[in-house]
Amino acid sequence: MSNQKAIQTTWISIIGNTLLAGIKWIVGYFGNSYALIADAIESTTDIFSSILVLLGLKYASRPADKNHPYGHGRVEPLITFVVVGILVSAATVIAIESIKNIRTPHQIPETYTLAVLAVIIVSKELFYRIVSKRNEKINSSALKADAWHHRSDAITSLAAFIGIAFAIYLGDGYEAADDWAALVASGFIFYNSYLIFRPALGEIMDEHLYDDVVKEIREVAGRVEGVIDTEKCYVRKTGINFFVDLHVTVNSNISVKAGHQIAHHLKDALIKHNPLIADVLIHVEPDEHD
């Protein structure tokens, strides 16, 4: 169900990016604004990025099999790496072209480009909030990357708005303000690329990033009858799902069968509490104080 919501959200991104990219290309070309064209370049890469995210989410939703006993969720951070590569490439192209245009005399952008940019900024921020809100419970690294694409697009559009406003209202001699805005926007894209890349790297490396989940697990375990305490608790993320390794202590005088039943009850309680937990491997240890 979570994967389906993620896929539906990605379709929203694809449709929105396609419409806005088309508007930016047309208005940027006829409105003499390279900042807007640079913005269009990023939106165009966002379309391909969203398509990659969509394909990744569909592949990640495949059930576990003999060759992939933990499922196919690790494709998500891999897709995120590709998306980051596309973003960095787009930012590099924008930066190079901006520097070229700063050195080349050109026309001042048309005034109507500001109105178009204002609509685009609001639209992209709205898309960011929609995708982020839908991803709160899903916690998909690929969908998070897609959300940040919308936010970075809103930022580059804002930079373009400021640059074009300077060029229009200050007049002759300030034509390059538009291109400086595009250059600043490329810097924001580089920075956002890092923000997207870092958590995906942590996920692929099984880095400890889920203190909140560990806290929930210990709290739930404390309410399960027969569990005296919890010791080691490791959480790793695969796609949108968590896999847990947990050590619990039980009364040392009970039978192996009773300890096994406690572990099963605990596993069921954890998965019921957090449906994103796909599996829990529980190691039962005797309480040393018995």
C-alpha positions as CSV (number, residue, x, y, z in Angstrom):
1,M,0.0,0.0,0.0
2,S,2.8,2.4,0.9
3,N,4.6,1.6,-2.4
4,Q,1.4,2.4,-4.3
5,K,1.1,5.8,-2.6
6,A,4.8,6.5,-3.5
7,I,4.2,5.6,-7.1
8,Q,1.0,7.8,-7.3
9,T,3.0,10.7,-5.8
10,T,5.8,10.2,-8.4
11,W,3.2,10.4,-11.2
12,I,2.2,13.8,-9.8
13,S,5.8,14.9,-10.0
14,I,6.2,13.7,-13.6
15,I,3.1,15.5,-14.8
16,G,3.8,18.7,-12.8
17,N,7.5,18.9,-14.0
18,T,6.5,18.3,-17.6
19,L,4.0,21.2,-17.6
20,L,6.3,23.6,-15.8
21,A,9.4,22.7,-17.8
22,G,7.5,23.4,-21.0
23,I,6.4,26.8,-19.7
24,K,9.9,27.7,-18.6
25,W,11.5,26.8,-21.9
26,I,9.0,28.9,-23.9
27,V,8.9,31.9,-21.6
28,G,12.7,31.8,-21.1
29,Y,13.4,31.7,-24.8
30,F,10.9,34.4,-25.9
31,G,11.5,36.5,-22.7
32,N,15.3,36.6,-23.2
33,S,16.1,35.1,-19.8
34,Y,18.9,32.6,-19.4
35,A,18.0,32.3,-15.7
36,L,14.6,31.0,-16.7
37,I,16.2,28.7,-19.3
38,A,18.6,27.4,-16.7
39,D,15.5,26.7,-14.5
40,A,14.0,24.9,-17.4
41,I,17.1,22.7,-17.8
42,E,16.7,21.6,-14.1
43,S,13.0,21.0,-14.5
44,T,13.7,18.8,-17.6
45,T,16.2,16.8,-15.6
46,D,13.6,16.5,-12.9
47,I,11.3,14.8,-15.4
48,F,13.8,12.1,-16.1
49,S,14.7,11.8,-12.4
50,S,11.1,11.3,-11.5
51,I,10.8,8.6,-14.2
52,L,13.8,6.9,-12.7
53,V,12.2,7.2,-9.2
54,L,9.0,5.7,-10.6
55,L,10.8,2.7,-12.1
56,G,12.8,2.3,-8.9
57,L,9.7,2.3,-6.7
58,K,8.0,-0.3,-8.9
59,Y,11.1,-2.6,-8.8
60,A,11.4,-2.1,-5.0
61,S,7.8,-3.2,-4.5
62,R,8.6,-6.7,-5.8
63,P,8.3,-9.3,-3.0
64,A,11.3,-11.1,-1.6
65,D,12.5,-14.1,-3.6
66,K,15.3,-16.7,-3.4
67,N,17.9,-14.4,-4.8
68,H,16.7,-11.4,-2.8
69,P,15.6,-12.7,0.6
70,Y,15.4,-9.1,2.0
71,G,13.4,-7.8,-0.9
72,H,14.4,-5.4,-3.7
73,G,14.3,-2.2,-1.7
74,R,18.0,-1.4,-2.0
75,V,17.3,-0.3,-5.5
76,E,15.9,3.0,-4.0
77,P,19.2,4.5,-2.8
78,L,20.9,3.3,-6.0
79,I,18.3,5.2,-8.0
80,T,18.9,8.2,-5.7
81,F,22.6,8.1,-6.6
82,V,21.6,8.3,-10.3
83,V,19.2,11.1,-9.6
84,V,22.0,13.0,-7.7
85,G,24.3,12.5,-10.7
86,I,21.7,14.0,-13.0
87,L,21.3,17.0,-10.7
88,V,25.0,17.6,-10.5
89,S,25.3,17.4,-14.3
90,A,22.5,19.9,-14.7
91,A,24.1,22.2,-12.2
92,T,27.4,22.0,-13.9
93,V,25.9,22.9,-17.3
94,I,24.0,25.8,-15.8
95,A,27.1,27.1,-14.1
96,I,29.2,26.9,-17.3
97,E,26.6,28.6,-19.5
98,S,26.0,31.3,-16.9
99,I,29.6,32.2,-16.8
100,K,29.7,32.4,-20.6
101,N,26.6,34.6,-20.7
102,I,27.9,36.9,-18.0
103,R,30.8,37.7,-20.4
104,T,28.5,38.1,-23.4
105,P,26.3,41.3,-23.8
106,H,22.6,40.4,-24.3
107,Q,19.1,41.8,-24.0
108,I,17.3,42.6,-20.7
109,P,14.6,39.9,-19.9
110,E,11.0,40.8,-20.6
111,T,8.9,42.0,-17.7
112,Y,6.3,39.3,-18.0
113,T,8.9,36.6,-17.1
114,L,8.6,37.8,-13.4
115,A,4.9,37.0,-13.3
116,V,5.5,33.5,-14.8
117,L,8.3,32.9,-12.3
118,A,6.1,33.9,-9.4
119,V,3.5,31.3,-10.4
120,I,6.2,28.7,-10.8
121,I,7.8,29.4,-7.4
122,V,4.4,28.9,-5.6
123,S,3.7,25.8,-7.7
124,K,7.0,24.1,-7.0
125,E,6.9,24.8,-3.3
126,L,3.4,23.3,-3.3
127,F,4.6,20.2,-5.1
128,Y,7.5,19.9,-2.5
129,R,5.0,20.0,0.4
130,I,2.7,17.5,-1.2
131,V,5.4,15.0,-1.9
132,S,7.1,15.5,1.5
133,K,3.8,15.1,3.3
134,R,3.1,11.8,1.5
135,N,6.6,10.6,2.2
136,E,6.4,11.2,6.0
137,K,4.9,7.8,6.7
138,I,6.5,6.0,3.7
139,N,10.1,7.3,4.4
140,S,11.4,6.5,0.9
141,S,14.9,7.9,0.1
142,A,14.0,8.0,-3.6
143,L,10.7,9.9,-3.0
144,K,12.6,12.2,-0.6
145,A,15.0,13.0,-3.4
146,D,12.0,13.7,-5.7
147,A,10.6,16.1,-3.1
148,W,13.9,17.9,-2.8
149,H,14.0,18.3,-6.5
150,H,10.8,20.4,-6.2
151,R,12.3,22.5,-3.4
152,S,15.6,23.1,-5.3
153,D,13.5,24.0,-8.4
154,A,11.6,26.5,-6.3
155,I,14.9,28.0,-5.0
156,T,16.4,28.3,-8.5
157,S,13.2,29.9,-9.7
158,L,13.4,32.4,-6.8
159,A,17.0,33.1,-7.7
160,A,15.9,33.7,-11.3
161,F,13.1,36.0,-10.1
162,I,15.6,38.1,-8.1
163,G,18.1,38.3,-11.0
164,I,15.5,39.2,-13.6
165,A,14.0,41.8,-11.3
166,F,17.4,43.5,-10.9
167,A,18.1,43.4,-14.6
168,I,14.7,44.8,-15.5
169,Y,14.4,47.6,-12.9
170,L,18.0,48.7,-12.8
171,G,18.2,48.8,-16.6
172,D,21.2,49.0,-18.9
173,G,24.4,47.7,-17.5
174,Y,22.7,45.1,-15.3
175,E,21.7,42.6,-18.0
176,A,24.1,40.1,-16.4
177,A,22.1,40.0,-13.2
178,D,19.9,37.4,-14.8
179,D,23.0,35.2,-15.5
180,W,24.4,35.7,-12.0
181,A,21.1,34.5,-10.7
182,A,21.4,31.3,-12.7
183,L,25.0,30.9,-11.4
184,V,23.8,31.2,-7.8
185,A,21.0,28.7,-8.6
186,S,23.5,26.2,-9.7
187,G,25.2,26.5,-6.3
188,F,21.9,25.7,-4.6
189,I,21.5,22.7,-6.8
190,F,25.0,21.4,-5.8
191,Y,24.1,21.8,-2.2
192,N,20.7,20.1,-2.4
193,S,22.4,17.3,-4.3
194,Y,24.6,16.7,-1.2
195,L,21.5,16.8,1.1
196,I,19.9,14.1,-1.1
197,F,23.0,12.0,-1.5
198,R,24.1,11.8,2.2
199,P,21.1,9.9,3.7
200,A,21.0,7.5,0.7
201,L,24.7,6.7,1.3
202,G,23.9,6.0,4.9
203,E,21.1,3.7,3.9
204,I,23.3,1.7,1.5
205,M,26.0,1.4,4.1
206,D,23.6,0.3,6.9
207,E,24.6,3.4,8.9
208,H,22.9,3.9,12.3
209,L,20.3,6.5,11.5
210,Y,17.1,5.4,13.1
211,D,17.2,6.3,16.9
212,D,13.5,7.1,16.8
213,V,12.7,3.6,15.5
214,V,15.0,1.9,18.1
215,K,13.2,3.9,20.9
216,E,9.8,2.7,19.6
217,I,11.0,-0.9,19.5
218,R,12.3,-0.8,23.1
219,E,9.0,0.8,24.3
220,V,6.9,-1.8,22.5
221,A,9.1,-4.7,23.8
222,G,8.7,-3.4,27.4
223,R,4.9,-3.9,27.1
224,V,5.2,-7.5,25.9
225,E,4.6,-10.1,28.6
226,G,7.7,-12.2,29.3
227,V,10.2,-9.7,28.0
228,I,12.4,-8.5,30.9
229,D,14.6,-6.1,29.0
230,T,16.1,-5.4,25.6
231,E,19.8,-5.2,24.9
232,K,21.3,-4.9,21.4
233,C,18.9,-3.3,18.8
234,Y,20.1,-2.8,15.2
235,V,17.8,-1.3,12.5
236,R,18.6,-1.2,8.8
237,K,16.5,0.2,6.0
238,T,15.8,-1.5,2.7
239,G,13.6,0.7,0.5
240,I,10.7,1.8,2.6
241,N,11.0,-1.2,5.0
242,F,13.0,-1.8,8.2
243,F,14.7,-5.0,9.2
244,V,15.4,-5.3,12.9
245,D,18.0,-7.4,14.9
246,L,17.0,-7.4,18.6
247,H,18.3,-9.1,21.7
248,V,15.9,-9.6,24.6
249,T,16.3,-11.1,28.0
250,V,13.7,-13.5,29.5
251,N,13.4,-15.5,32.7
252,S,16.2,-18.1,32.6
253,N,13.9,-20.8,34.2
254,I,11.3,-21.0,31.4
255,S,11.5,-23.6,28.6
256,V,12.9,-23.0,25.1
257,K,9.4,-23.3,23.8
258,A,8.1,-20.6,26.1
259,G,11.0,-18.3,25.1
260,H,10.2,-19.0,21.5
261,Q,6.6,-18.0,22.0
262,I,7.6,-14.7,23.7
263,A,9.8,-13.9,20.7
264,H,6.9,-14.5,18.3
265,H,4.6,-12.4,20.4
266,L,7.2,-9.6,20.4
267,K,7.7,-9.8,16.6
268,D,3.9,-9.6,16.0
269,A,3.6,-6.6,18.4
270,L,6.4,-4.7,16.6
271,I,5.1,-5.3,13.1
272,K,1.6,-4.3,14.2
273,H,2.9,-1.1,15.9
274,N,5.0,-0.2,12.8
275,P,3.9,-1.8,9.5
276,L,7.1,-0.6,7.8
277,I,9.0,-3.2,9.9
278,A,9.2,-6.1,7.4
279,D,11.0,-8.6,9.7
280,V,12.5,-8.9,13.2
281,L,15.2,-11.3,14.1
282,I,15.0,-11.8,17.8
283,H,17.8,-13.4,19.9
284,V,16.6,-14.6,23.3
285,E,19.0,-14.4,26.2
286,P,18.5,-15.6,29.9
287,D,18.2,-13.0,32.6
288,E,21.4,-13.2,34.6
289,H,19.6,-12.1,37.8
290,D,17.4,-15.2,37.9
